[in-house]
Amino acid sequence: MSSSSLEITEKEYLIKLKRSDFDLSFINLLLSRIQSEVILSSFIHEQREDRHSPPTNLSGEDPLFDRIDDK
């Protein structure tokens, strides 16, 4: 694996691997794992943001209290 390299630019990552050291099925598996980790991380981040934001009510009323008109 001495001929492997990683190049990081402002917009992309370029990983160069020697073909004889890695087979294509391993590379495909690695890429799909990375993509699934990114999707999961994004989902978890969205869930955390939702928990910390106050509930929205489109009517503008406080959801914790009844209206006097309802009594």
N, C-alpha and C positions, 0 to 999 in steps of 0.2 A: 504494500500500500504506500510505498515511498513516492509513487508518481501521482498521488492524489493531491488536489488543490482546491482551495475555496477562495472565490473572489467576491467581495461584497462591495456593491456600488450603492449609490443613493436610492436607486429604484429596484434593484434586483440582487439575487444571490446566484452565483454560478459555481456549481460543484463539478469538478472534473475527477473522474475515477477511471482507473485503468480497467479496461474491459475484461482482461484475463483474471482480475481479482474479484469481480462482482458479476453475477449473472443478472439478466434483465428482469426475471421474476422477483428477485430481491429488491431491485431498484423500484419496481412498480409497487411492491408491498410497502416499502419505506415511504414513497411519495403519498400513497393513500393514507397511511398512518399519520403523516404530518398534516395532511388536509383535514382529516377527521379531528385531530387535536385542535386545529385552528377553529373549526366550526364549534366544537364543544366549548372551547375557551370563550368564544364570542357569545354563545348562548348563556353561559354562566355569568358573564359580565352583565348582560342584559337583565338577567334575573336579579342580580344584586342591585342594580339601579332601580328596578321596579319596586323592590322592598323598601328602599330608602326614600322614594318620592311619595308625597302625600297623595291620597286618593283623589281623583278628579271627579267632580260632579257637574254635569252639563247644565243643570237647572240653577246652579249658583247657591243652592241651599246647603246647609250643614247636614251631612248624612247621619250625624249622631243624634240629632234632635228632631222630634216631630214638629209639624206646623200646628199652630193653634187652630187653624181652619179644619184640621182633621179631627178635632175633638168633638 
